[in-house]
C-alpha cells in the first residue's frame, strides 16, 4: 500500500480509510467492514452511556421517573 500523506481537514480515521479503500475489495468484504465499524462505534457509545449512567448515579427507577415526567 502506498504511503499517503494527508493534511487536515481529514481526520486520522478518514486518512486510514482512504488508504484501505485505495485497494479494490469485493463488495461482500466492504459490507463486513461496515458492520465492524458500526459495531465498534456502537460499543464506544454504549461505554460512554454506561459511564455517564454510573457517574450520575442513575438507576432503573430514576430513569422511569424521568420518562414519566415527559
PyMOL commands that set and color helices and strands:
alter all, ss='L'
color gray80, all
select helices_A, chain A and resi 12-21+27-56+60-69
alter helices_A, ss='H'
color red, helices_A
deselect
rebuild
show_as cartoon
